[in-house]
Amino acid sequence: MDAFFASVEELDNPEYIGQPVIVAGLGARGVVVASNYAARKFGVYSAMPTAIARRKCPNGIYCPGRMNRYQEISAEIFSIFYQVTPQVEGLSLDEAFLDVTASLKLLGDIETIGRMLKSRILTELSLVASVGMATNKFLAKLASDVDKPDGFYPVPKDTQAFLDPMPVKRVWGVGPKTAQRLNRVGVLTIGQLRKADSHLLAGPLGSQSRHYQALARGEDSREVIPYRKEKSISHEQTFSTDLTARQDMLAVLQRLSEKVGRRLRQNNYLARVIILKVRNSRFQTYTRRITLKVGTQSGKSLYQISKALLLKWQADNCAVPVRLLGVGASGLELQLSSSDKIPSIEATLDQINKKFGDRGVVPALGKLYPADSKKP
């Protein structure tokens, strides 16, 4: 999807169309989550501190983000995918691989299916998708970025003509530092990586050089995996101002626990390992965890456990200001028995928050953090 979060904001607020729209944390330490293409002309991109984005684009529309809404639209997009093939591997809310091999006889060739997907998403949801088509995941991913926004690109039969001119940083797994090391030995493009001597690549790539050269040849044997079991579920929050009052920390901890519990219940998971994450004002990060004999999906239980872990941490770190708090759940197992039913109060809260968003009902313990949940 093209600038997905920002596009959803434009969809729900037509007056935003044509203006720079930035979805970001609005506090002093906030970062940009997404920006539309009008905002990118000002040099505003994901992961940029919001303060810098405001200097680059002071007249932009800054939205705090509405994850429930993005998830709702994402589910509708994936519903379209599943009507084409069950072989759908979601990478995020706005990106997926589809293996349409078994659908070709019924729906037409790969380009016909790609155009149908673009058309349905535009017609039914008024959103724009970019589609890349190829014989494997690596090539399809590269193709999906070729003509963004509103891209549509089938990789030609001459794969090397497509790959060779691209900068080496476009290879999966080649980050900025690895790209710099490759550049220093004269490897600037994917074509040069493909042709490079293995001894030359031993320094910058080590034992992975054969893997990267295979990608440079357009070879990728990974299959589309329709379902990946989640290993953990977590929520965390960075504060605009470091917290010092215990009551404020507990208020945040309770809300994070409720959010983790809600996701556990939505996915029918029980968690046996509960994790607390704390980052202090000196950027030192601590994790504390406890393993349960019996798994839980209750937000109340998660809060009680994470609260105990926090109080124990505070006993060893007296009066240290806190920059970030997080609650996580791992050791996930599917709830196979209906005997461990969701308490009626939590079931009711789930229904309310599903309808009105995760701020529909909030814990009564304390404040809402951050104070950037205001309308833009």
Order of alpha helices (4+ residues) and beta strands (2+ residues): alpha-beta-beta-alpha-alpha-beta-alpha-beta-beta-alpha-alpha-beta-alpha-beta-alpha-alpha-alpha-alpha-alpha-beta-alpha-beta-beta-alpha-beta-alpha
